[in-house]
Amino acid sequence: MEETKETKGWIDQTLPVDWGKVKEDLVGEILPAHMKYWWYCLGGAPALMFLVLIVTGFLLAFYYVPHPSQAYESVGRITNDIRFGWWVRAIHHWAAEIMVVTVALHAIRTFATGAFRHPRELCWVSGAILLLLTLGTAFTGYSLVYTQQSYWAMTIGTQIASKVPLIGPTISRFMMGGETIGPYTLNRFFVLHAAILPTVIFLMIVIHIIILRIHGVSEHLVGIQREVIKGLSRGDE
């Protein structure tokens, strides 16, 4: 009986990669039993929100004007005149809120369960950097609306930055584009919010995931004890 050869598609011929092994390496990790509880999986929520923010932010950037005399009007035009503009802006706003909250909760859970201990120090450090970058992105995004509240938020933020030892005044002048808040300030905040910070966040997410995959998900006593207790109760029944 003749053997039938499986016909390979164009992708398999052009990229002769064992996709099954790639899939196994990416998603085939054996996870501890306690990972079935949602509060141990909070790291995925901000990553998903980050993707939503990239897409919606890209759409908003087509109509936003980073200039003091036009910023507020452009936001109003997005909300009231552009078709589905209010919807895209609302998704962007709430995705940002959810990302900040879930990153903070993820950091709290990691600290509370001791998942930051050796040998996962670098994973903890990269996560802490991601938290700071997320807060920075939220701050710069809030300032772009250029209302009275966002203006004074920019003022307070730049003043806080100026108090950093040694390099504080330099950071403050860089953020403002001069000695006072003006047209260059809003433009720099827009560049930080739309380009620099998202790029750094993306790179840090990649580094964070790589470190996590190297060491694997931490197993702590809280999760193990819960599984043992449940296992005993099921066995006794």
Summary of the structure (lengths in Angstrom):
residues: 237
radius of gyration: 23.5
end to end distance: 54.9
largest distance: 84.6
contacts: 615
relative contact order: 0.12
helix: 73%
strand: 0%
